[in-house]
Amino acid sequence: MDREIIARKVDSLQRCLQRIETKCPNDPSILILDIDLQDIISINLSRAVQLSVDIGAHLVSCLNLPPPNSMGQTFEQL
């Protein structure tokens, strides 16, 4: 397992989650009205999911498990 790859992906994941946390308003009506805010949050959510899958896929590969057929299967195998 390449710990440097995992560390970089975890750092990126943390940045995405921090961005979501700082941009997510307490009042949902603000989010409903602000398309730019919606974009920032949705893009960072998508990135966070993809980074999580990438980390999982890397771990699956290191464990010599068969390649997953879906994103969800990555986590089922772990």
Chimera marker file (.cmm) of the C-alpha trace (Angstrom):
<marker_set name="trace">
<marker id="1" x="0.000" y="0.000" z="0.000" r="1" g="1" b="0" radius="0.5"/>
<marker id="2" x="1.305" y="3.404" z="-0.917" r="1" g="1" b="0" radius="0.5"/>
<marker id="3" x="0.715" y="5.472" z="2.214" r="1" g="1" b="0" radius="0.5"/>
<marker id="4" x="1.602" y="8.681" z="0.375" r="1" g="1" b="0" radius="0.5"/>
<marker id="5" x="-1.227" y="8.165" z="-2.112" r="1" g="1" b="0" radius="0.5"/>
<marker id="6" x="-3.678" y="7.477" z="0.706" r="1" g="1" b="0" radius="0.5"/>
<marker id="7" x="-2.432" y="10.486" z="2.689" r="1" g="1" b="0" radius="0.5"/>
<marker id="8" x="-2.883" y="12.842" z="-0.276" r="1" g="1" b="0" radius="0.5"/>
<marker id="9" x="-6.380" y="11.547" z="-0.931" r="1" g="1" b="0" radius="0.5"/>
<marker id="10" x="-7.315" y="11.857" z="2.749" r="1" g="1" b="0" radius="0.5"/>
<marker id="11" x="-6.012" y="15.434" z="2.767" r="1" g="1" b="0" radius="0.5"/>
<marker id="12" x="-8.126" y="16.238" z="-0.292" r="1" g="1" b="0" radius="0.5"/>
<marker id="13" x="-11.132" y="14.550" z="1.301" r="1" g="1" b="0" radius="0.5"/>
<marker id="14" x="-10.712" y="16.640" z="4.443" r="1" g="1" b="0" radius="0.5"/>
<marker id="15" x="-10.546" y="19.828" z="2.365" r="1" g="1" b="0" radius="0.5"/>
<marker id="16" x="-13.789" y="18.903" z="0.606" r="1" g="1" b="0" radius="0.5"/>
<marker id="17" x="-15.528" y="18.193" z="3.895" r="1" g="1" b="0" radius="0.5"/>
<marker id="18" x="-14.283" y="21.454" z="5.407" r="1" g="1" b="0" radius="0.5"/>
<marker id="19" x="-15.496" y="23.349" z="2.360" r="1" g="1" b="0" radius="0.5"/>
<marker id="20" x="-18.935" y="21.746" z="2.683" r="1" g="1" b="0" radius="0.5"/>
<marker id="21" x="-19.048" y="22.539" z="6.387" r="1" g="1" b="0" radius="0.5"/>
<marker id="22" x="-18.102" y="26.189" z="5.916" r="1" g="1" b="0" radius="0.5"/>
<marker id="23" x="-20.548" y="26.735" z="3.040" r="1" g="1" b="0" radius="0.5"/>
<marker id="24" x="-23.563" y="24.806" z="4.327" r="1" g="1" b="0" radius="0.5"/>
<marker id="25" x="-26.005" y="27.366" z="5.779" r="1" g="1" b="0" radius="0.5"/>
<marker id="26" x="-27.958" y="26.764" z="8.961" r="1" g="1" b="0" radius="0.5"/>
<marker id="27" x="-31.138" y="27.849" z="7.205" r="1" g="1" b="0" radius="0.5"/>
<marker id="28" x="-32.089" y="25.556" z="4.276" r="1" g="1" b="0" radius="0.5"/>
<marker id="29" x="-34.012" y="28.384" z="2.604" r="1" g="1" b="0" radius="0.5"/>
<marker id="30" x="-30.701" y="30.158" z="1.974" r="1" g="1" b="0" radius="0.5"/>
<marker id="31" x="-29.409" y="27.113" z="0.101" r="1" g="1" b="0" radius="0.5"/>
<marker id="32" x="-32.604" y="26.857" z="-1.923" r="1" g="1" b="0" radius="0.5"/>
<marker id="33" x="-32.164" y="30.417" z="-3.176" r="1" g="1" b="0" radius="0.5"/>
<marker id="34" x="-28.396" y="30.403" z="-3.781" r="1" g="1" b="0" radius="0.5"/>
<marker id="35" x="-27.458" y="28.415" z="-6.887" r="1" g="1" b="0" radius="0.5"/>
<marker id="36" x="-23.737" y="29.156" z="-6.480" r="1" g="1" b="0" radius="0.5"/>
<marker id="37" x="-23.812" y="27.785" z="-2.952" r="1" g="1" b="0" radius="0.5"/>
<marker id="38" x="-25.622" y="24.703" z="-4.220" r="1" g="1" b="0" radius="0.5"/>
<marker id="39" x="-22.878" y="24.216" z="-6.814" r="1" g="1" b="0" radius="0.5"/>
<marker id="40" x="-20.061" y="24.573" z="-4.289" r="1" g="1" b="0" radius="0.5"/>
<marker id="41" x="-21.655" y="22.057" z="-1.932" r="1" g="1" b="0" radius="0.5"/>
<marker id="42" x="-22.649" y="19.541" z="-4.609" r="1" g="1" b="0" radius="0.5"/>
<marker id="43" x="-19.240" y="19.618" z="-6.300" r="1" g="1" b="0" radius="0.5"/>
<marker id="44" x="-17.473" y="19.061" z="-3.008" r="1" g="1" b="0" radius="0.5"/>
<marker id="45" x="-19.873" y="16.267" z="-2.082" r="1" g="1" b="0" radius="0.5"/>
<marker id="46" x="-19.173" y="14.594" z="-5.419" r="1" g="1" b="0" radius="0.5"/>
<marker id="47" x="-15.434" y="14.984" z="-4.918" r="1" g="1" b="0" radius="0.5"/>
<marker id="48" x="-15.672" y="13.594" z="-1.396" r="1" g="1" b="0" radius="0.5"/>
<marker id="49" x="-17.546" y="10.519" z="-2.619" r="1" g="1" b="0" radius="0.5"/>
<marker id="50" x="-15.073" y="9.958" z="-5.455" r="1" g="1" b="0" radius="0.5"/>
<marker id="51" x="-12.087" y="10.350" z="-3.129" r="1" g="1" b="0" radius="0.5"/>
<marker id="52" x="-13.628" y="7.863" z="-0.698" r="1" g="1" b="0" radius="0.5"/>
<marker id="53" x="-14.120" y="5.377" z="-3.512" r="1" g="1" b="0" radius="0.5"/>
<marker id="54" x="-10.547" y="5.951" z="-4.729" r="1" g="1" b="0" radius="0.5"/>
<marker id="55" x="-9.179" y="5.297" z="-1.250" r="1" g="1" b="0" radius="0.5"/>
<marker id="56" x="-11.297" y="2.169" z="-0.954" r="1" g="1" b="0" radius="0.5"/>
<marker id="57" x="-10.248" y="0.926" z="-4.395" r="1" g="1" b="0" radius="0.5"/>
<marker id="58" x="-6.608" y="1.427" z="-3.484" r="1" g="1" b="0" radius="0.5"/>
<marker id="59" x="-7.101" y="-0.615" z="-0.319" r="1" g="1" b="0" radius="0.5"/>
<marker id="60" x="-9.005" y="-3.346" z="-2.198" r="1" g="1" b="0" radius="0.5"/>
<marker id="61" x="-6.122" y="-3.564" z="-4.659" r="1" g="1" b="0" radius="0.5"/>
<marker id="62" x="-3.575" y="-3.841" z="-1.848" r="1" g="1" b="0" radius="0.5"/>
<marker id="63" x="-5.568" y="-6.671" z="-0.295" r="1" g="1" b="0" radius="0.5"/>
<marker id="64" x="-5.465" y="-8.558" z="-3.612" r="1" g="1" b="0" radius="0.5"/>
<marker id="65" x="-9.247" y="-8.708" z="-3.762" r="1" g="1" b="0" radius="0.5"/>
<marker id="66" x="-11.015" y="-8.877" z="-7.104" r="1" g="1" b="0" radius="0.5"/>
<marker id="67" x="-11.717" y="-5.485" z="-8.658" r="1" g="1" b="0" radius="0.5"/>
<marker id="68" x="-15.116" y="-4.156" z="-7.593" r="1" g="1" b="0" radius="0.5"/>
<marker id="69" x="-17.865" y="-3.830" z="-10.197" r="1" g="1" b="0" radius="0.5"/>
<marker id="70" x="-19.377" y="-0.764" z="-8.572" r="1" g="1" b="0" radius="0.5"/>
<marker id="71" x="-18.579" y="2.004" z="-6.149" r="1" g="1" b="0" radius="0.5"/>
<marker id="72" x="-20.708" y="0.329" z="-3.497" r="1" g="1" b="0" radius="0.5"/>
<marker id="73" x="-18.991" y="-3.008" z="-3.971" r="1" g="1" b="0" radius="0.5"/>
<marker id="74" x="-15.700" y="-1.322" z="-3.081" r="1" g="1" b="0" radius="0.5"/>
<marker id="75" x="-16.987" y="-0.769" z="0.432" r="1" g="1" b="0" radius="0.5"/>
<marker id="76" x="-18.710" y="-4.141" z="0.639" r="1" g="1" b="0" radius="0.5"/>
<marker id="77" x="-15.368" y="-5.816" z="-0.058" r="1" g="1" b="0" radius="0.5"/>
<marker id="78" x="-13.667" y="-3.809" z="2.664" r="1" g="1" b="0" radius="0.5"/>
<link id1="1" id2="2" r="1" g="1" b="0" radius="0.2"/>
<link id1="2" id2="3" r="1" g="1" b="0" radius="0.2"/>
<link id1="3" id2="4" r="1" g="1" b="0" radius="0.2"/>
<link id1="4" id2="5" r="1" g="1" b="0" radius="0.2"/>
<link id1="5" id2="6" r="1" g="1" b="0" radius="0.2"/>
<link id1="6" id2="7" r="1" g="1" b="0" radius="0.2"/>
<link id1="7" id2="8" r="1" g="1" b="0" radius="0.2"/>
<link id1="8" id2="9" r="1" g="1" b="0" radius="0.2"/>
<link id1="9" id2="10" r="1" g="1" b="0" radius="0.2"/>
<link id1="10" id2="11" r="1" g="1" b="0" radius="0.2"/>
<link id1="11" id2="12" r="1" g="1" b="0" radius="0.2"/>
<link id1="12" id2="13" r="1" g="1" b="0" radius="0.2"/>
<link id1="13" id2="14" r="1" g="1" b="0" radius="0.2"/>
<link id1="14" id2="15" r="1" g="1" b="0" radius="0.2"/>
<link id1="15" id2="16" r="1" g="1" b="0" radius="0.2"/>
<link id1="16" id2="17" r="1" g="1" b="0" radius="0.2"/>
<link id1="17" id2="18" r="1" g="1" b="0" radius="0.2"/>
<link id1="18" id2="19" r="1" g="1" b="0" radius="0.2"/>
<link id1="19" id2="20" r="1" g="1" b="0" radius="0.2"/>
<link id1="20" id2="21" r="1" g="1" b="0" radius="0.2"/>
<link id1="21" id2="22" r="1" g="1" b="0" radius="0.2"/>
<link id1="22" id2="23" r="1" g="1" b="0" radius="0.2"/>
<link id1="23" id2="24" r="1" g="1" b="0" radius="0.2"/>
<link id1="24" id2="25" r="1" g="1" b="0" radius="0.2"/>
<link id1="25" id2="26" r="1" g="1" b="0" radius="0.2"/>
<link id1="26" id2="27" r="1" g="1" b="0" radius="0.2"/>
<link id1="27" id2="28" r="1" g="1" b="0" radius="0.2"/>
<link id1="28" id2="29" r="1" g="1" b="0" radius="0.2"/>
<link id1="29" id2="30" r="1" g="1" b="0" radius="0.2"/>
<link id1="30" id2="31" r="1" g="1" b="0" radius="0.2"/>
<link id1="31" id2="32" r="1" g="1" b="0" radius="0.2"/>
<link id1="32" id2="33" r="1" g="1" b="0" radius="0.2"/>
<link id1="33" id2="34" r="1" g="1" b="0" radius="0.2"/>
<link id1="34" id2="35" r="1" g="1" b="0" radius="0.2"/>
<link id1="35" id2="36" r="1" g="1" b="0" radius="0.2"/>
<link id1="36" id2="37" r="1" g="1" b="0" radius="0.2"/>
<link id1="37" id2="38" r="1" g="1" b="0" radius="0.2"/>
<link id1="38" id2="39" r="1" g="1" b="0" radius="0.2"/>
<link id1="39" id2="40" r="1" g="1" b="0" radius="0.2"/>
<link id1="40" id2="41" r="1" g="1" b="0" radius="0.2"/>
<link id1="41" id2="42" r="1" g="1" b="0" radius="0.2"/>
<link id1="42" id2="43" r="1" g="1" b="0" radius="0.2"/>
<link id1="43" id2="44" r="1" g="1" b="0" radius="0.2"/>
<link id1="44" id2="45" r="1" g="1" b="0" radius="0.2"/>
<link id1="45" id2="46" r="1" g="1" b="0" radius="0.2"/>
<link id1="46" id2="47" r="1" g="1" b="0" radius="0.2"/>
<link id1="47" id2="48" r="1" g="1" b="0" radius="0.2"/>
<link id1="48" id2="49" r="1" g="1" b="0" radius="0.2"/>
<link id1="49" id2="50" r="1" g="1" b="0" radius="0.2"/>
<link id1="50" id2="51" r="1" g="1" b="0" radius="0.2"/>
<link id1="51" id2="52" r="1" g="1" b="0" radius="0.2"/>
<link id1="52" id2="53" r="1" g="1" b="0" radius="0.2"/>
<link id1="53" id2="54" r="1" g="1" b="0" radius="0.2"/>
<link id1="54" id2="55" r="1" g="1" b="0" radius="0.2"/>
<link id1="55" id2="56" r="1" g="1" b="0" radius="0.2"/>
<link id1="56" id2="57" r="1" g="1" b="0" radius="0.2"/>
<link id1="57" id2="58" r="1" g="1" b="0" radius="0.2"/>
<link id1="58" id2="59" r="1" g="1" b="0" radius="0.2"/>
<link id1="59" id2="60" r="1" g="1" b="0" radius="0.2"/>
<link id1="60" id2="61" r="1" g="1" b="0" radius="0.2"/>
<link id1="61" id2="62" r="1" g="1" b="0" radius="0.2"/>
<link id1="62" id2="63" r="1" g="1" b="0" radius="0.2"/>
<link id1="63" id2="64" r="1" g="1" b="0" radius="0.2"/>
<link id1="64" id2="65" r="1" g="1" b="0" radius="0.2"/>
<link id1="65" id2="66" r="1" g="1" b="0" radius="0.2"/>
<link id1="66" id2="67" r="1" g="1" b="0" radius="0.2"/>
<link id1="67" id2="68" r="1" g="1" b="0" radius="0.2"/>
<link id1="68" id2="69" r="1" g="1" b="0" radius="0.2"/>
<link id1="69" id2="70" r="1" g="1" b="0" radius="0.2"/>
<link id1="70" id2="71" r="1" g="1" b="0" radius="0.2"/>
<link id1="71" id2="72" r="1" g="1" b="0" radius="0.2"/>
<link id1="72" id2="73" r="1" g="1" b="0" radius="0.2"/>
<link id1="73" id2="74" r="1" g="1" b="0" radius="0.2"/>
<link id1="74" id2="75" r="1" g="1" b="0" radius="0.2"/>
<link id1="75" id2="76" r="1" g="1" b="0" radius="0.2"/>
<link id1="76" id2="77" r="1" g="1" b="0" radius="0.2"/>
<link id1="77" id2="78" r="1" g="1" b="0" radius="0.2"/>
</marker_set>
